[in-house]
Amino acid sequence: MAKDEASPARTAIIEEWDAWAKKHPEKIKVAGGMLFFNYLQNKRTDLLLDFKSPGDKWQVIHSWLLREGKVKS
C-alpha cells in the first residue's frame, strides 16, 4: 500500500467524493472529477489544506479517485 493510500487527507477526500457524488450523480462522470475538484476549491478548501503535496493537488486527488475507481481517466 502506498503511503498516501492510508493518509487521513486521502480518506477525507474520498469520503467527501462519495457524499458529493450522491448529491450530484449527473456530474460524477464529467471531466474525470474536475467538477468535484472545483467544488473542493470553492466550498471545501479545508480539505485541500489538509494535505501537503509537492505537485499539483488536482493531480494527486485525481490519482486517488482513479485508484478508487471513482472516475475514469
N, C-alpha and C positions, 0 to 999 in steps of 0.2 A: 504494500500500500504506500503510495507516495505521501510525502509529508503533508501537503495541502489537503489531502482527502479526508483527514481527520480533524482539520482545524475548525474551531468554533465559528470563524467567519464563513467558511465554506458551508457548514451546516446551516447557519442562519440564512445565507443567500438561497440555498436550495429550498429551505422551508418557506422563505418568502416567495420564491417562484411558485411553489405549489399553491399557496394561498392566492397569489395574483392570477395564476392560470385558471383557477376555479371561478374567479370573478370575471375574467376576460378570455373565455375559451376561443373567441374569434380571433384573438391576437397572438395566440401562442405559437403559431407557425410562421409568423411574419418576420422576415429578415433574421432568422436564426437567433431570436431572443433580443434583438436590438430594441424593440419596444419596451421590453422588461428592463433593460439597462437604462433606457431613458427614464422610465418610472423610478428606478433607484436614484438616478441623478436628481430628479425633481422632487420626489416625495420621501425617499429613504436614504438620504445622504449619510445618516448614522451608520447604516450597513456598509457603505462604501468606505467610510473612515475606519471601520473595524479591522481592516487588514492592510498590511503593507505589501506593496508589490514593486519589484524593481522595474517593471514594464507597465504596459497599458492595462488598466484594470478591466476594460472591456474584454481583452484577450483572455485574461485569467478567468473571468466569470463565464465567458463563452465556452472555454475549455471545460469548466466544471459542468455546465449544462449539457455539453456534448457527452461527457463521460457518464452522466446520469441517464442519458437517453431522452432528455427533456426537449432537445432541439436537434435538428439536422444541420449539417454544415452547408 
